[in-house]
Structure formats: C-alpha cells, structure tokens
C-alpha cells in the first residue's frame, strides 16, 4: 500500500513539476498567485522531490526528507490559496498532498 502512495505522489509531482515548464495553464496560475518568478524553482524542486521519494526505497532518510519538503510546499500552497480567497474545493488537492506527504515523512517511504 505504501508503495502505491509513494508512486502516486511521485508521479503527481513529476507531472505538476513538468507542467511548470510546459503548461500555459500552470504559467497563468503562477501569475495569478503572484509567484511567476518562482515557477521554475517550484517545478524543479517538485521533480527533484519526486525522485527523492522513489530513492527513499534505497535511502530512507532521503525519501522522508523529500516527503517532508513536499508537505511543506503544500502548506505554502494552502497559504497562497487562502490569501487569494480561493474556494475550499480548489484547496483540496494541496490539502490531500499535504496529508499524504506528511504521512510518508512521518512513517518513512
């Protein structure tokens, strides 16, 4: 079960991280957030952390650190959405990934 959770999170963050470079929608969202200059960094960190999650199978501390970093990133994402006044349903993905990655950070990958 935990393997499925790690793979789900890793694939999700690879997809979103690459979207930071390739997707016009993601570019517009970062502009809406007022964080357009951070977009490449966020994308690169998400892809790197996804790799860290998978590497956690061989190096557990790396997996836990990656999961903790992603959880922290989702705390910031929630804060941004709250600041913008987004509706709760738009916050659910960040909340879900926060819970998932906090669990992985706490229990190990």
N, CA, C and O of each residue as an XYZ file, in Angstrom:
436
protein
N       0.820     -1.197      0.000
C       0.000      0.000      0.000
C       0.865      1.263      0.000
O       0.602      2.213     -0.737
N       1.903      1.253      0.843
C       2.750      2.438      0.913
C       3.478      2.659     -0.409
O       3.707      3.801     -0.809
N       3.842      1.575     -1.087
C       4.477      1.706     -2.402
C       3.560      2.449     -3.364
O       4.013      3.310     -4.119
N       2.286      2.122     -3.338
C       1.316      2.803     -4.202
C       1.216      4.286     -3.849
O       1.112      5.130     -4.739
N       1.246      4.601     -2.570
C       1.176      6.003     -2.153
C       2.408      6.783     -2.614
O       2.297      7.918     -3.079
N       3.580      6.163     -2.481
C       4.816      6.812     -2.924
C       4.762      7.051     -4.430
O       5.081      8.143     -4.901
N       4.360      6.033     -5.180
C       4.297      6.178     -6.636
C       3.265      7.222     -7.047
O       3.512      8.012     -7.959
N       2.117      7.233     -6.385
C       1.091      8.227     -6.689
C       1.618      9.638     -6.475
O       1.455     10.505     -7.335
N       2.251      9.868     -5.327
C       2.789     11.197     -5.035
C       3.903     11.546     -6.011
O       3.929     12.654     -6.547
N       4.824     10.612     -6.249
C       5.955     10.889     -7.137
C       5.474     11.216     -8.548
O       5.915     12.210     -9.126
N       4.590     10.413     -9.111
C       4.098     10.679    -10.465
C       3.331     11.995    -10.522
O       3.434     12.738    -11.498
N       2.573     12.277     -9.486
C       1.823     13.532     -9.455
C       2.756     14.729     -9.488
O       2.529     15.684    -10.231
N       3.804     14.676     -8.682
C       4.707     15.821     -8.607
C       5.622     15.918     -9.821
O       6.035     17.020    -10.185
N       5.950     14.802    -10.455
C       6.670     14.885    -11.726
C       5.778     15.589    -12.748
O       6.233     16.468    -13.480
N       4.512     15.195    -12.790
C       3.583     15.808    -13.734
C       3.401     17.290    -13.493
O       3.469     18.086    -14.430
N       3.174     17.666    -12.257
C       2.971     19.086    -11.970
C       4.273     19.860    -12.141
O       4.273     20.983    -12.644
N       5.375     19.260    -11.724
C       6.664     19.931    -11.876
C       6.990     20.199    -13.334
O       7.444     21.290    -13.681
N       6.760     19.210    -14.191
C       6.978     19.425    -15.624
C       5.988     20.438    -16.177
O       6.317     21.206    -17.082
N       4.781     20.439    -15.634
C       3.779     21.418    -16.051
C       4.229     22.850    -15.794
O       3.821     23.773    -16.498
N       5.067     23.028    -14.789
C       5.599     24.370    -14.507
C       6.416     24.899    -15.678
O       6.552     26.111    -15.846
N       6.956     24.001    -16.480
C       7.761     24.393    -17.642
C       6.982     24.323    -18.957
O       7.294     25.045    -19.904
N       5.973     23.457    -19.013
C       5.349     23.143    -20.295
C       3.905     23.601    -20.443
O       3.396     23.665    -21.563
N       3.244     23.916    -19.358
C       1.806     24.185    -19.405
C       1.482     25.676    -19.301
O       1.903     26.355    -18.365
N       0.734     26.160    -20.272
C       0.265     27.538    -20.208
C      -0.664     27.762    -19.027
O      -0.647     28.830    -18.415
N      -1.477     26.756    -18.702
C      -2.391     26.874    -17.561
C      -1.599     27.087    -16.266
O      -1.930     27.962    -15.466
N      -0.558     26.285    -16.071
C       0.240     26.417    -14.843
C       0.933     27.779    -14.820
O       1.026     28.406    -13.765
N       1.415     28.233    -15.957
C       2.032     29.562    -16.020
C       1.032     30.640    -15.584
O       1.371     31.530    -14.805
N      -0.187     30.552    -16.089
C      -1.216     31.539    -15.715
C      -1.553     31.449    -14.232
O      -1.779     32.473    -13.587
N      -1.588     30.254    -13.693
C      -1.883     30.099    -12.268
C      -0.790     30.750    -11.416
O      -1.100     31.426    -10.435
N       0.461     30.559    -11.769
C       1.542     31.181    -11.005
C       1.478     32.701    -11.108
O       1.817     33.404    -10.156
N       1.047     33.206    -12.255
C       0.847     34.648    -12.387
C      -0.267     35.093    -11.451
O      -0.150     36.118    -10.779
N      -1.349     34.321    -11.409
C      -2.468     34.633    -10.520
C      -2.018     34.607     -9.058
O      -2.477     35.412     -8.248
N      -1.125     33.685     -8.730
C      -0.621     33.593     -7.358
C       0.321     34.746     -7.018
O       0.594     35.002     -5.846
N       0.816     35.440     -8.045
C       1.826     36.460     -7.825
C       3.207     35.860     -7.619
O       4.074     36.482     -7.005
N       3.411     34.658     -8.129
C       4.661     33.926     -7.913
C       5.305     33.489     -9.221
O       5.990     32.467     -9.266
N       5.091     34.256    -10.280
C       5.586     33.827    -11.589
C       7.106     33.614    -11.614
O       7.591     32.754    -12.349
N       7.849     34.371    -10.836
C       9.305     34.207    -10.820
C       9.731     32.926    -10.097
O      10.843     32.440    -10.301
N       8.859     32.384     -9.262
C       9.172     31.166     -8.514
C       8.825     29.894     -9.288
O       9.258     28.805     -8.912
N       8.051     30.024    -10.360
C       7.551     28.854    -11.090
C       8.652     27.869    -11.487
O       8.496     26.677    -11.221
N       9.757     28.297    -12.111
C      10.782     27.308    -12.479
C      11.398     26.604    -11.269
O      11.702     25.412    -11.327
N      11.578     27.340    -10.183
C      12.134     26.732     -8.977
C      11.179     25.705     -8.384
O      11.589     24.619     -7.974
N       9.907     26.062     -8.344
C       8.902     25.134     -7.809
C       8.876     23.873     -8.657
O       8.868     22.762     -8.127
N       8.863     24.045     -9.979
C       8.851     22.880    -10.866
C      10.064     21.993    -10.667
O       9.933     20.773    -10.563
N      11.235     22.590    -10.613
C      12.461     21.806    -10.432
C      12.471     21.096     -9.083
O      12.868     19.934     -8.993
N      12.035     21.791     -8.038
C      12.001     21.172     -6.707
C      10.995     20.028     -6.649
O      11.240     19.017     -5.990
N       9.875     20.181     -7.329
C       8.886     19.109     -7.315
C       9.393     17.863     -8.034
O       9.199     16.747     -7.554
N      10.035     18.047     -9.169
C      10.588     16.903     -9.892
C      11.699     16.244     -9.061
O      11.759     15.019     -8.966
N      12.567     17.052     -8.466
C      13.646     16.510     -7.639
C      13.090     15.762     -6.428
O      13.573     14.683     -6.085
N      12.086     16.330     -5.788
C      11.494     15.669     -4.619
C      10.805     14.371     -5.012
O      10.838     13.401     -4.255
N      10.185     14.339     -6.178
C       9.570     13.098     -6.654
C      10.647     12.017     -6.798
O      10.435     10.865     -6.421
N      11.790     12.398     -7.342
C      12.903     11.451     -7.417
C      13.380     11.026     -6.044
O      13.741      9.868     -5.834
N      13.381     11.965     -5.106
C      13.766     11.648     -3.731
C      12.814     10.663     -3.070
O      13.238      9.813     -2.287
N      11.525     10.777     -3.387
C      10.559      9.816     -2.846
C      10.897      8.400     -3.294
O      10.927      7.470     -2.489
N      11.151      8.255     -4.590
C      11.464      6.929     -5.130
C      12.816      6.440     -4.609
O      12.968      5.262     -4.286
N      13.786      7.334     -4.527
C      15.099      6.963     -3.987
C      14.994      6.542     -2.525
O      15.865      5.840     -2.012
N      13.936      6.967     -1.865
C      13.730      6.613     -0.465
C      13.599      5.126     -0.221
O      13.758      4.668      0.910
N      13.311      4.365     -1.264
C      13.268      2.912     -1.085
C      14.655      2.369     -0.770
O      14.786      1.369     -0.063
N      15.695      3.023     -1.291
C      17.071      2.600     -1.004
C      17.723      3.438      0.082
O      18.571      2.943      0.824
N      17.337      4.693      0.179
C      17.881      5.621      1.172
C      16.713      6.261      1.912
O      16.261      7.345      1.544
N      16.223      5.590      2.957
C      15.007      6.033      3.639
C      15.021      7.488      4.103
O      13.997      8.166      4.023
N      16.145      7.971      4.578
C      16.186      9.348      5.066
C      15.941     10.326      3.924
O      15.321     11.370      4.127
N      16.417     10.003      2.731
C      16.186     10.852      1.561
C      14.699     10.878      1.217
O      14.149     11.935      0.905
N      14.056      9.729      1.272
C      12.618      9.668      1.000
C      11.810     10.463      2.007
O      10.865     11.164      1.644
N      12.181     10.353      3.268
C      11.472     11.106      4.299
C      11.702     12.606      4.139
O      10.777     13.398      4.320
N      12.915     12.994      3.805
C      13.205     14.420      3.593
C      12.426     14.954      2.397
O      11.884     16.058      2.449
N      12.369     14.174      1.324
C      11.621     14.595      0.137
C      10.138     14.733      0.461
O       9.500     15.708      0.063
N       9.592     13.765      1.179
C       8.179     13.827      1.554
C       7.919     15.028      2.464
O       6.909     15.716      2.318
N       8.826     15.274      3.395
C       8.680     16.437      4.272
C       8.739     17.743      3.496
O       7.978     18.669      3.775
N       9.638     17.818      2.525
C       9.720     19.008      1.688
C       8.463     19.233      0.875
O       8.004     20.367      0.734
N       7.905     18.160      0.339
C       6.659     18.285     -0.419
C       5.493     18.683      0.493
O       4.632     19.469      0.100
N       5.475     18.136      1.707
C       4.426     18.522      2.662
C       4.536     20.011      2.981
O       3.528     20.717      3.031
N       5.746     20.477      3.194
C       5.959     21.899      3.468
C       5.524     22.751      2.272
O       4.911     23.806      2.440
N       5.846     22.286      1.077
C       5.436     23.011     -0.123
C       3.909     23.119     -0.189
O       3.378     24.138     -0.629
N       3.211     22.081      0.242
C       1.748     22.107      0.208
C       1.178     23.011      1.302
O       0.091     23.564      1.135
N       1.891     23.168      2.415
C       1.479     24.152      3.428
C       1.523     25.550      2.813
O       0.604     26.349      2.992
N       2.599     25.830      2.091
C       2.725     27.126      1.419
C       1.636     27.279      0.363
O       1.042     28.350      0.240
N       1.367     26.218     -0.400
C       0.323     26.273     -1.430
C      -1.038     26.588     -0.807
O      -1.804     27.383     -1.351
N      -1.329     25.972      0.317
C      -2.594     26.271      1.007
C      -2.628     27.725      1.456
O      -3.651     28.396      1.320
N      -1.527     28.206      1.985
C      -1.464     29.610      2.404
C      -1.703     30.563      1.249
O      -2.389     31.572      1.407
N      -1.146     30.254      0.091
C      -1.347     31.093     -1.089
C      -2.817     31.091     -1.486
O      -3.388     32.141     -1.783
N      -3.418     29.931     -1.490
C      -4.839     29.836     -1.883
C      -5.742     30.547     -0.880
O      -6.731     31.171     -1.266
N      -5.410     30.457      0.390
C      -6.187     31.172      1.408
C      -6.039     32.676      1.197
O      -7.021     33.417      1.249
N      -4.805     33.122      0.959
C      -4.544     34.555      0.722
C      -5.331     35.070     -0.480
O      -5.810     36.204     -0.475
N      -5.465     34.233     -1.510
C      -6.202     34.634     -2.712
C      -7.713     34.525     -2.541
O      -8.469     35.015     -3.380
N      -8.150     33.895     -1.478
C      -9.585     33.730     -1.252
C     -10.210     32.640     -2.105
O     -11.406     32.683     -2.392
N      -9.395     31.646     -2.519
C      -9.941     30.544     -3.313
C     -10.963     29.758     -2.501
O     -10.878     29.673     -1.276
N     -11.921     29.192     -3.207
C     -12.932     28.347     -2.566
C     -12.276     27.066     -2.050
O     -11.258     26.615     -2.577
N     -12.877     26.495     -1.017
C     -12.316     25.298     -0.389
C     -12.070     24.158     -1.379
O     -11.028     23.510     -1.289
N     -12.978     23.884     -2.316
C     -12.704     22.785     -3.259
C     -11.398     22.965     -4.041
O     -10.760     21.977     -4.405
N     -11.002     24.189     -4.298
C      -9.740     24.425     -5.019
C      -8.539     24.155     -4.125
O      -7.419     24.005     -4.613
N      -8.767     24.092     -2.817
C      -7.680     23.818     -1.875
C      -7.497     22.323     -1.611
O      -6.477     21.911     -1.059
N      -8.467     21.521     -1.998
C      -8.434     20.100     -1.657
C      -7.214     19.352     -2.188
O      -6.651     18.540     -1.453
N      -6.778     19.582     -3.429
C      -5.571     18.855     -3.861
C      -4.360     19.157     -2.976
O      -3.650     18.238     -2.569
N      -4.122     20.418     -2.680
C      -2.979     20.757     -1.826
C      -3.133     20.140     -0.442
O      -2.160     19.653      0.134
N      -4.342     20.158      0.089
C      -4.585     19.561      1.402
C      -4.338     18.050      1.360
O      -3.708     17.492      2.259
N      -4.836     17.400      0.314
C      -4.636     15.954      0.182
C      -3.163     15.582      0.072
O      -2.703     14.642      0.721
N      -2.424     16.324     -0.753
C      -0.989     16.041     -0.889
C      -0.228     16.404      0.376
O       0.789     15.778      0.676
N      -0.685     17.385      1.118
C      -0.077     17.705      2.408
C      -0.216     16.516      3.351
O       0.764     16.082      3.957
N      -1.417     15.994      3.475
C      -1.659     14.865      4.374
C      -0.853     13.646      3.923
O      -0.208     12.987      4.739
N      -0.893     13.352      2.633
C      -0.183     12.187      2.106
C       1.318     12.279      2.374
O       1.921     11.328      2.872
N       1.915     13.411      2.047
C       3.361     13.524      2.203
C       3.780     13.685      3.657
O       4.875     13.260      4.027
N       2.943     14.284      4.484
C       3.233     14.332      5.914
C       3.239     12.912      6.491
O       4.077     12.578      7.329
N       2.303     12.089      6.036
C       2.258     10.682      6.460
C       3.534      9.958      6.038
O       4.141      9.243      6.835
N       3.937     10.147      4.783
C       5.146      9.480      4.295
C       6.397      9.972      5.034
O       7.307      9.193      5.317
N       6.430     11.257      5.337
C       7.576     11.806      6.077
C       7.627     11.243      7.493
O       8.706     10.956      8.012
N       6.476     11.089      8.109
C       6.427     10.615      9.495
C       6.683      9.123      9.624
O       7.281      8.673     10.601
N       6.229      8.355      8.636
C       6.307      6.886      8.760
C       7.406      6.276      7.912
O       7.711      5.093      8.059
N       7.994      7.044      7.046
C       9.033      6.523      6.163
C       8.455      6.070      4.851
O       7.294      5.671      4.758
N       9.287      6.140      3.842
C       8.884      5.744      2.497
C       9.180      4.304      2.363
O       8.930      3.717      1.310
